[in-house]
Amino acid sequence: MTNYSGSKCPKCTNSSFEMVEDAPYGSKYKHMYIRCMSCKTLVTTVPYFNTYAALEKIAKKLGTRLD
Ligand SMILES: [Zn+2]
């Protein structure tokens, strides 16, 4: 991807970012991290497509369990 916004890494001022999938410690769900391609400094996280969380809510409403 090209960095159209001119955003820069707060640490090394590199302007290339990448999106990686990860599950933060203590989280039941996966997240997408946006980080610097050069020094891997995390810029922000965005929730992964949270299908499981949605299913869990529906199951709770129905009074059933997923497991
Ligand atoms: Zn960096």
PDB file of the backbone (N, CA, C, O) and the ligand in Angstrom, with CONECT records:
HET     ZN  A 101       1
ATOM      1  N   MET A   1       0.848  -1.210   0.000  1.00  0.00           N
ATOM      2  CA  MET A   1       0.000   0.000   0.000  1.00  0.00           C
ATOM      3  C   MET A   1       0.875   1.248   0.000  1.00  0.00           C
ATOM      4  O   MET A   1       1.957   1.267   0.586  1.00  0.00           O
ATOM      5  N   THR A   2       0.404   2.247  -0.643  1.00  0.00           N
ATOM      6  CA  THR A   2       1.111   3.521  -0.641  1.00  0.00           C
ATOM      7  C   THR A   2       0.542   4.399   0.458  1.00  0.00           C
ATOM      8  O   THR A   2      -0.665   4.424   0.698  1.00  0.00           O
ATOM      9  N   ASN A   3       1.412   5.095   1.099  1.00  0.00           N
ATOM     10  CA  ASN A   3       1.010   5.977   2.190  1.00  0.00           C
ATOM     11  C   ASN A   3       0.597   7.336   1.635  1.00  0.00           C
ATOM     12  O   ASN A   3       1.421   8.246   1.542  1.00  0.00           O
ATOM     13  N   TYR A   4      -0.661   7.475   1.270  1.00  0.00           N
ATOM     14  CA  TYR A   4      -1.164   8.710   0.680  1.00  0.00           C
ATOM     15  C   TYR A   4      -1.249   9.846   1.693  1.00  0.00           C
ATOM     16  O   TYR A   4      -1.172  11.024   1.343  1.00  0.00           O
ATOM     17  N   SER A   5      -1.410   9.464   2.950  1.00  0.00           N
ATOM     18  CA  SER A   5      -1.635  10.474   3.982  1.00  0.00           C
ATOM     19  C   SER A   5      -0.348  11.124   4.475  1.00  0.00           C
ATOM     20  O   SER A   5      -0.392  12.138   5.172  1.00  0.00           O
ATOM     21  N   GLY A   6       0.781  10.554   4.122  1.00  0.00           N
ATOM     22  CA  GLY A   6       2.047  11.101   4.589  1.00  0.00           C
ATOM     23  C   GLY A   6       2.313  10.820   6.054  1.00  0.00           C
ATOM     24  O   GLY A   6       3.151  11.478   6.670  1.00  0.00           O
ATOM     25  N   SER A   7       1.600   9.841   6.623  1.00  0.00           N
ATOM     26  CA  SER A   7       1.772   9.492   8.032  1.00  0.00           C
ATOM     27  C   SER A   7       3.180   8.968   8.290  1.00  0.00           C
ATOM     28  O   SER A   7       3.786   8.306   7.448  1.00  0.00           O
ATOM     29  N   LYS A   8       3.675   9.282   9.471  1.00  0.00           N
ATOM     30  CA  LYS A   8       5.018   8.846   9.832  1.00  0.00           C
ATOM     31  C   LYS A   8       5.019   8.119  11.161  1.00  0.00           C
ATOM     32  O   LYS A   8       4.232   8.428  12.056  1.00  0.00           O
ATOM     33  N   CYS A   9       5.904   7.161  11.276  1.00  0.00           N
ATOM     34  CA  CYS A   9       6.074   6.442  12.520  1.00  0.00           C
ATOM     35  C   CYS A   9       6.569   7.403  13.598  1.00  0.00           C
ATOM     36  O   CYS A   9       7.494   8.179  13.359  1.00  0.00           O
ATOM     37  N   PRO A  10       5.955   7.358  14.791  1.00  0.00           N
ATOM     38  CA  PRO A  10       6.377   8.271  15.863  1.00  0.00           C
ATOM     39  C   PRO A  10       7.784   7.973  16.371  1.00  0.00           C
ATOM     40  O   PRO A  10       8.400   8.814  17.026  1.00  0.00           O
ATOM     41  N   LYS A  11       8.286   6.799  16.077  1.00  0.00           N
ATOM     42  CA  LYS A  11       9.596   6.432  16.592  1.00  0.00           C
ATOM     43  C   LYS A  11      10.725   6.675  15.585  1.00  0.00           C
ATOM     44  O   LYS A  11      11.719   7.332  15.895  1.00  0.00           O
ATOM     45  N   CYS A  12      10.552   6.134  14.377  1.00  0.00           N
ATOM     46  CA  CYS A  12      11.664   6.213  13.418  1.00  0.00           C
ATOM     47  C   CYS A  12      11.358   7.073  12.198  1.00  0.00           C
ATOM     48  O   CYS A  12      12.196   7.204  11.306  1.00  0.00           O
ATOM     49  N   THR A  13      10.158   7.662  12.152  1.00  0.00           N
ATOM     50  CA  THR A  13       9.685   8.527  11.060  1.00  0.00           C
ATOM     51  C   THR A  13       9.593   7.840   9.690  1.00  0.00           C
ATOM     52  O   THR A  13       9.470   8.511   8.665  1.00  0.00           O
ATOM     53  N   ASN A  14       9.654   6.521   9.678  1.00  0.00           N
ATOM     54  CA  ASN A  14       9.411   5.771   8.453  1.00  0.00           C
ATOM     55  C   ASN A  14       7.940   5.979   8.056  1.00  0.00           C
ATOM     56  O   ASN A  14       7.093   6.174   8.927  1.00  0.00           O
ATOM     57  N   SER A  15       7.634   5.941   6.769  1.00  0.00           N
ATOM     58  CA  SER A  15       6.254   6.213   6.368  1.00  0.00           C
ATOM     59  C   SER A  15       5.567   5.018   5.724  1.00  0.00           C
ATOM     60  O   SER A  15       4.568   5.179   5.023  1.00  0.00           O
ATOM     61  N   SER A  16       6.097   3.813   5.959  1.00  0.00           N
ATOM     62  CA  SER A  16       5.427   2.614   5.467  1.00  0.00           C
ATOM     63  C   SER A  16       4.853   1.827   6.641  1.00  0.00           C
ATOM     64  O   SER A  16       5.546   1.544   7.619  1.00  0.00           O
ATOM     65  N   PHE A  17       3.597   1.489   6.527  1.00  0.00           N
ATOM     66  CA  PHE A  17       2.930   0.759   7.596  1.00  0.00           C
ATOM     67  C   PHE A  17       2.378  -0.556   7.076  1.00  0.00           C
ATOM     68  O   PHE A  17       2.120  -0.712   5.883  1.00  0.00           O
ATOM     69  N   GLU A  18       2.202  -1.488   7.983  1.00  0.00           N
ATOM     70  CA  GLU A  18       1.642  -2.775   7.591  1.00  0.00           C
ATOM     71  C   GLU A  18       0.566  -3.177   8.593  1.00  0.00           C
ATOM     72  O   GLU A  18       0.540  -2.707   9.731  1.00  0.00           O
ATOM     73  N   MET A  19      -0.318  -4.057   8.140  1.00  0.00           N
ATOM     74  CA  MET A  19      -1.385  -4.551   8.984  1.00  0.00           C
ATOM     75  C   MET A  19      -1.093  -6.006   9.305  1.00  0.00           C
ATOM     76  O   MET A  19      -0.897  -6.814   8.398  1.00  0.00           O
ATOM     77  N   VAL A  20      -1.062  -6.344  10.572  1.00  0.00           N
ATOM     78  CA  VAL A  20      -0.807  -7.726  10.960  1.00  0.00           C
ATOM     79  C   VAL A  20      -1.884  -8.206  11.919  1.00  0.00           C
ATOM     80  O   VAL A  20      -2.477  -7.429  12.667  1.00  0.00           O
ATOM     81  N   GLU A  21      -2.113  -9.508  11.870  1.00  0.00           N
ATOM     82  CA  GLU A  21      -3.128 -10.115  12.716  1.00  0.00           C
ATOM     83  C   GLU A  21      -2.471 -10.603  13.993  1.00  0.00           C
ATOM     84  O   GLU A  21      -1.410 -11.226  13.953  1.00  0.00           O
ATOM     85  N   ASP A  22      -3.099 -10.320  15.129  1.00  0.00           N
ATOM     86  CA  ASP A  22      -2.531 -10.786  16.383  1.00  0.00           C
ATOM     87  C   ASP A  22      -3.630 -10.864  17.439  1.00  0.00           C
ATOM     88  O   ASP A  22      -4.687 -10.248  17.301  1.00  0.00           O
ATOM     89  N   ALA A  23      -3.363 -11.623  18.484  1.00  0.00           N
ATOM     90  CA  ALA A  23      -4.301 -11.703  19.601  1.00  0.00           C
ATOM     91  C   ALA A  23      -3.578 -11.201  20.850  1.00  0.00           C
ATOM     92  O   ALA A  23      -2.715 -11.895  21.388  1.00  0.00           O
ATOM     93  N   PRO A  24      -3.925 -10.001  21.311  1.00  0.00           N
ATOM     94  CA  PRO A  24      -3.247  -9.462  22.480  1.00  0.00           C
ATOM     95  C   PRO A  24      -3.461 -10.341  23.695  1.00  0.00           C
ATOM     96  O   PRO A  24      -4.517 -10.956  23.847  1.00  0.00           O
ATOM     97  N   TYR A  25      -2.472 -10.401  24.550  1.00  0.00           N
ATOM     98  CA  TYR A  25      -2.553 -11.203  25.756  1.00  0.00           C
ATOM     99  C   TYR A  25      -3.765 -10.775  26.572  1.00  0.00           C
ATOM    100  O   TYR A  25      -3.960  -9.587  26.830  1.00  0.00           O
ATOM    101  N   GLY A  26      -4.567 -11.732  26.971  1.00  0.00           N
ATOM    102  CA  GLY A  26      -5.754 -11.425  27.758  1.00  0.00           C
ATOM    103  C   GLY A  26      -6.985 -11.165  26.923  1.00  0.00           C
ATOM    104  O   GLY A  26      -8.071 -10.958  27.464  1.00  0.00           O
ATOM    105  N   SER A  27      -6.830 -11.172  25.601  1.00  0.00           N
ATOM    106  CA  SER A  27      -7.980 -10.942  24.734  1.00  0.00           C
ATOM    107  C   SER A  27      -8.446 -12.264  24.135  1.00  0.00           C
ATOM    108  O   SER A  27      -7.636 -13.101  23.738  1.00  0.00           O
ATOM    109  N   LYS A  28      -9.750 -12.433  24.077  1.00  0.00           N
ATOM    110  CA  LYS A  28     -10.299 -13.646  23.486  1.00  0.00           C
ATOM    111  C   LYS A  28     -10.338 -13.542  21.971  1.00  0.00           C
ATOM    112  O   LYS A  28     -10.476 -14.546  21.272  1.00  0.00           O
ATOM    113  N   TYR A  29     -10.217 -12.333  21.477  1.00  0.00           N
ATOM    114  CA  TYR A  29     -10.411 -12.110  20.052  1.00  0.00           C
ATOM    115  C   TYR A  29      -9.180 -11.576  19.356  1.00  0.00           C
ATOM    116  O   TYR A  29      -8.322 -10.930  19.958  1.00  0.00           O
ATOM    117  N   LYS A  30      -9.122 -11.865  18.083  1.00  0.00           N
ATOM    118  CA  LYS A  30      -8.020 -11.376  17.268  1.00  0.00           C
ATOM    119  C   LYS A  30      -8.214  -9.899  16.950  1.00  0.00           C
ATOM    120  O   LYS A  30      -9.336  -9.397  16.883  1.00  0.00           O
ATOM    121  N   HIS A  31      -7.105  -9.230  16.761  1.00  0.00           N
ATOM    122  CA  HIS A  31      -7.115  -7.835  16.359  1.00  0.00           C
ATOM    123  C   HIS A  31      -6.196  -7.673  15.158  1.00  0.00           C
ATOM    124  O   HIS A  31      -5.349  -8.523  14.885  1.00  0.00           O
ATOM    125  N   MET A  32      -6.377  -6.579  14.454  1.00  0.00           N
ATOM    126  CA  MET A  32      -5.453  -6.227  13.390  1.00  0.00           C
ATOM    127  C   MET A  32      -4.619  -5.068  13.917  1.00  0.00           C
ATOM    128  O   MET A  32      -5.149  -4.058  14.379  1.00  0.00           O
ATOM    129  N   TYR A  33      -3.316  -5.233  13.840  1.00  0.00           N
ATOM    130  CA  TYR A  33      -2.422  -4.172  14.287  1.00  0.00           C
ATOM    131  C   TYR A  33      -1.931  -3.405  13.070  1.00  0.00           C
ATOM    132  O   TYR A  33      -1.598  -3.994  12.042  1.00  0.00           O
ATOM    133  N   ILE A  34      -1.891  -2.114  13.193  1.00  0.00           N
ATOM    134  CA  ILE A  34      -1.247  -1.312  12.158  1.00  0.00           C
ATOM    135  C   ILE A  34       0.066  -0.843  12.763  1.00  0.00           C
ATOM    136  O   ILE A  34       0.090  -0.138  13.772  1.00  0.00           O
ATOM    137  N   ARG A  35       1.150  -1.245  12.131  1.00  0.00           N
ATOM    138  CA  ARG A  35       2.456  -0.932  12.705  1.00  0.00           C
ATOM    139  C   ARG A  35       3.440  -0.494  11.627  1.00  0.00           C
ATOM    140  O   ARG A  35       3.234  -0.694  10.429  1.00  0.00           O
ATOM    141  N   CYS A  36       4.494   0.099  12.102  1.00  0.00           N
ATOM    142  CA  CYS A  36       5.574   0.569  11.235  1.00  0.00           C
ATOM    143  C   CYS A  36       6.262  -0.641  10.600  1.00  0.00           C
ATOM    144  O   CYS A  36       6.579  -1.606  11.296  1.00  0.00           O
ATOM    145  N   MET A  37       6.492  -0.598   9.300  1.00  0.00           N
ATOM    146  CA  MET A  37       7.136  -1.723   8.623  1.00  0.00           C
ATOM    147  C   MET A  37       8.619  -1.810   8.967  1.00  0.00           C
ATOM    148  O   MET A  37       9.232  -2.870   8.850  1.00  0.00           O
ATOM    149  N   SER A  38       9.172  -0.713   9.382  1.00  0.00           N
ATOM    150  CA  SER A  38      10.599  -0.680   9.654  1.00  0.00           C
ATOM    151  C   SER A  38      10.940  -1.123  11.077  1.00  0.00           C
ATOM    152  O   SER A  38      11.713  -2.064  11.259  1.00  0.00           O
ATOM    153  N   CYS A  39      10.375  -0.460  12.083  1.00  0.00           N
ATOM    154  CA  CYS A  39      10.768  -0.769  13.466  1.00  0.00           C
ATOM    155  C   CYS A  39       9.683  -1.519  14.235  1.00  0.00           C
ATOM    156  O   CYS A  39       9.869  -1.834  15.411  1.00  0.00           O
ATOM    157  N   LYS A  40       8.542  -1.811  13.582  1.00  0.00           N
ATOM    158  CA  LYS A  40       7.435  -2.570  14.167  1.00  0.00           C
ATOM    159  C   LYS A  40       6.712  -1.855  15.313  1.00  0.00           C
ATOM    160  O   LYS A  40       5.987  -2.489  16.078  1.00  0.00           O
ATOM    161  N   THR A  41       6.902  -0.573  15.429  1.00  0.00           N
ATOM    162  CA  THR A  41       6.184   0.180  16.458  1.00  0.00           C
ATOM    163  C   THR A  41       4.694   0.190  16.131  1.00  0.00           C
ATOM    164  O   THR A  41       4.280   0.511  15.017  1.00  0.00           O
ATOM    165  N   LEU A  42       3.909  -0.170  17.133  1.00  0.00           N
ATOM    166  CA  LEU A  42       2.468  -0.236  16.953  1.00  0.00           C
ATOM    167  C   LEU A  42       1.865   1.160  16.895  1.00  0.00           C
ATOM    168  O   LEU A  42       2.114   1.997  17.762  1.00  0.00           O
ATOM    169  N   VAL A  43       1.085   1.390  15.877  1.00  0.00           N
ATOM    170  CA  VAL A  43       0.454   2.697  15.726  1.00  0.00           C
ATOM    171  C   VAL A  43      -0.971   2.640  16.262  1.00  0.00           C
ATOM    172  O   VAL A  43      -1.384   3.490  17.051  1.00  0.00           O
ATOM    173  N   THR A  44      -1.718   1.628  15.824  1.00  0.00           N
ATOM    174  CA  THR A  44      -3.084   1.479  16.325  1.00  0.00           C
ATOM    175  C   THR A  44      -3.565   0.044  16.106  1.00  0.00           C
ATOM    176  O   THR A  44      -2.929  -0.732  15.393  1.00  0.00           O
ATOM    177  N   THR A  45      -4.667  -0.288  16.714  1.00  0.00           N
ATOM    178  CA  THR A  45      -5.264  -1.600  16.499  1.00  0.00           C
ATOM    179  C   THR A  45      -6.693  -1.416  16.001  1.00  0.00           C
ATOM    180  O   THR A  45      -7.374  -0.455  16.358  1.00  0.00           O
ATOM    181  N   VAL A  46      -7.119  -2.327  15.197  1.00  0.00           N
ATOM    182  CA  VAL A  46      -8.517  -2.340  14.782  1.00  0.00           C
ATOM    183  C   VAL A  46      -9.069  -3.734  15.039  1.00  0.00           C
ATOM    184  O   VAL A  46      -8.360  -4.718  14.826  1.00  0.00           O
ATOM    185  N   PRO A  47     -10.300  -3.844  15.485  1.00  0.00           N
ATOM    186  CA  PRO A  47     -10.842  -5.171  15.763  1.00  0.00           C
ATOM    187  C   PRO A  47     -10.910  -6.025  14.505  1.00  0.00           C
ATOM    188  O   PRO A  47     -11.231  -5.539  13.421  1.00  0.00           O
ATOM    189  N   TYR A  48     -10.608  -7.275  14.667  1.00  0.00           N
ATOM    190  CA  TYR A  48     -10.730  -8.247  13.593  1.00  0.00           C
ATOM    191  C   TYR A  48     -12.234  -8.437  13.351  1.00  0.00           C
ATOM    192  O   TYR A  48     -13.040  -8.058  14.201  1.00  0.00           O
ATOM    193  N   PHE A  49     -12.614  -9.000  12.238  1.00  0.00           N
ATOM    194  CA  PHE A  49     -14.020  -9.299  12.016  1.00  0.00           C
ATOM    195  C   PHE A  49     -14.491 -10.202  13.142  1.00  0.00           C
ATOM    196  O   PHE A  49     -14.149 -11.382  13.203  1.00  0.00           O
ATOM    197  N   ASN A  50     -15.276  -9.625  14.020  1.00  0.00           N
ATOM    198  CA  ASN A  50     -15.522 -10.288  15.285  1.00  0.00           C
ATOM    199  C   ASN A  50     -16.735 -11.210  15.256  1.00  0.00           C
ATOM    200  O   ASN A  50     -17.731 -10.985  15.943  1.00  0.00           O
ATOM    201  N   THR A  51     -16.622 -12.238  14.453  1.00  0.00           N
ATOM    202  CA  THR A  51     -17.723 -13.177  14.276  1.00  0.00           C
ATOM    203  C   THR A  51     -18.071 -13.907  15.562  1.00  0.00           C
ATOM    204  O   THR A  51     -19.243 -14.089  15.891  1.00  0.00           O
ATOM    205  N   TYR A  52     -17.043 -14.319  16.279  1.00  0.00           N
ATOM    206  CA  TYR A  52     -17.287 -15.087  17.499  1.00  0.00           C
ATOM    207  C   TYR A  52     -18.046 -14.271  18.546  1.00  0.00           C
ATOM    208  O   TYR A  52     -18.956 -14.783  19.198  1.00  0.00           O
ATOM    209  N   ALA A  53     -17.676 -13.025  18.702  1.00  0.00           N
ATOM    210  CA  ALA A  53     -18.342 -12.151  19.666  1.00  0.00           C
ATOM    211  C   ALA A  53     -19.818 -11.975  19.307  1.00  0.00           C
ATOM    212  O   ALA A  53     -20.687 -11.961  20.179  1.00  0.00           O
ATOM    213  N   ALA A  54     -20.081 -11.842  18.017  1.00  0.00           N
ATOM    214  CA  ALA A  54     -21.456 -11.684  17.555  1.00  0.00           C
ATOM    215  C   ALA A  54     -22.264 -12.943  17.839  1.00  0.00           C
ATOM    216  O   ALA A  54     -23.405 -12.872  18.298  1.00  0.00           O
ATOM    217  N   LEU A  55     -21.663 -14.092  17.561  1.00  0.00           N
ATOM    218  CA  LEU A  55     -22.333 -15.368  17.813  1.00  0.00           C
ATOM    219  C   LEU A  55     -22.627 -15.553  19.298  1.00  0.00           C
ATOM    220  O   LEU A  55     -23.677 -16.067  19.685  1.00  0.00           O
ATOM    221  N   GLU A  56     -21.672 -15.121  20.118  1.00  0.00           N
ATOM    222  CA  GLU A  56     -21.811 -15.257  21.556  1.00  0.00           C
ATOM    223  C   GLU A  56     -23.008 -14.439  22.059  1.00  0.00           C
ATOM    224  O   GLU A  56     -23.773 -14.896  22.908  1.00  0.00           O
ATOM    225  N   LYS A  57     -23.153 -13.241  21.527  1.00  0.00           N
ATOM    226  CA  LYS A  57     -24.274 -12.378  21.905  1.00  0.00           C
ATOM    227  C   LYS A  57     -25.607 -13.019  21.513  1.00  0.00           C
ATOM    228  O   LYS A  57     -26.566 -13.023  22.285  1.00  0.00           O
ATOM    229  N   ILE A  58     -25.640 -13.549  20.317  1.00  0.00           N
ATOM    230  CA  ILE A  58     -26.863 -14.190  19.822  1.00  0.00           C
ATOM    231  C   ILE A  58     -27.189 -15.410  20.683  1.00  0.00           C
ATOM    232  O   ILE A  58     -28.340 -15.623  21.066  1.00  0.00           O
ATOM    233  N   ALA A  59     -26.164 -16.203  20.978  1.00  0.00           N
ATOM    234  CA  ALA A  59     -26.357 -17.406  21.788  1.00  0.00           C
ATOM    235  C   ALA A  59     -26.892 -17.049  23.174  1.00  0.00           C
ATOM    236  O   ALA A  59     -27.747 -17.750  23.716  1.00  0.00           O
ATOM    237  N   LYS A  60     -26.387 -15.965  23.737  1.00  0.00           N
ATOM    238  CA  LYS A  60     -26.810 -15.519  25.060  1.00  0.00           C
ATOM    239  C   LYS A  60     -28.293 -15.135  25.037  1.00  0.00           C
ATOM    240  O   LYS A  60     -29.050 -15.462  25.951  1.00  0.00           O
ATOM    241  N   LYS A  61     -28.681 -14.444  23.986  1.00  0.00           N
ATOM    242  CA  LYS A  61     -30.074 -14.040  23.833  1.00  0.00           C
ATOM    243  C   LYS A  61     -30.987 -15.249  23.721  1.00  0.00           C
ATOM    244  O   LYS A  61     -32.114 -15.250  24.219  1.00  0.00           O
ATOM    245  N   LEU A  62     -30.478 -16.276  23.059  1.00  0.00           N
ATOM    246  CA  LEU A  62     -31.275 -17.480  22.862  1.00  0.00           C
ATOM    247  C   LEU A  62     -31.238 -18.391  24.090  1.00  0.00           C
ATOM    248  O   LEU A  62     -31.940 -19.400  24.157  1.00  0.00           O
ATOM    249  N   GLY A  63     -30.401 -18.009  25.058  1.00  0.00           N
ATOM    250  CA  GLY A  63     -30.265 -18.807  26.275  1.00  0.00           C
ATOM    251  C   GLY A  63     -29.507 -20.099  26.067  1.00  0.00           C
ATOM    252  O   GLY A  63     -29.741 -21.085  26.766  1.00  0.00           O
ATOM    253  N   THR A  64     -28.602 -20.094  25.107  1.00  0.00           N
ATOM    254  CA  THR A  64     -27.810 -21.284  24.830  1.00  0.00           C
ATOM    255  C   THR A  64     -26.325 -20.947  24.941  1.00  0.00           C
ATOM    256  O   THR A  64     -25.954 -19.783  25.089  1.00  0.00           O
ATOM    257  N   ARG A  65     -25.493 -21.962  24.869  1.00  0.00           N
ATOM    258  CA  ARG A  65     -24.052 -21.753  24.946  1.00  0.00           C
ATOM    259  C   ARG A  65     -23.385 -22.238  23.683  1.00  0.00           C
ATOM    260  O   ARG A  65     -23.890 -23.141  23.015  1.00  0.00           O
ATOM    261  N   LEU A  66     -22.261 -21.652  23.352  1.00  0.00           N
ATOM    262  CA  LEU A  66     -21.584 -22.032  22.116  1.00  0.00           C
ATOM    263  C   LEU A  66     -20.698 -23.267  22.258  1.00  0.00           C
ATOM    264  O   LEU A  66     -20.393 -23.937  21.272  1.00  0.00           O
ATOM    265  N   ASP A  67     -20.290 -23.562  23.489  1.00  0.00           N
ATOM    266  CA  ASP A  67     -19.331 -24.666  23.641  1.00  0.00           C
ATOM    267  C   ASP A  67     -19.968 -25.962  24.098  1.00  0.00           C
ATOM    268  O   ASP A  67     -19.275 -26.966  24.264  1.00  0.00           O
TER     269      ASP A  67
HETATM  270 ZN    ZN A 101       9.156   3.004  12.889  1.00  0.00          ZN2+
END
